[in-house]
């Protein structure tokens, strides 16, 4: 019973982080904020897929899309950090 609430709170927290990072990027145009905001936006999608997969549609497996969005989110930030350092 507490699991769905935790999944939803994780999605909302990641979304809030993405929103704050991207809003800060609009003011400063710092590339690090852009890549961090994009990473958290993808983590928000990942957490939303977790909610849909485990709570809304428990009979449908979204294992692959969930893991692909998590992988993409984890690759975006290092790519941005490496690209920014050049």
Secondary structure, DSSP 8 states (H G I E B T S, - for coil): -HHHHHHHHHHHHHHHHHHHHHHHHHHH--HHHHHHHHHHHHHHHHHHHHHIIIII-TTS--HHHHHHHHHHHHHHHHHHHHHHH-
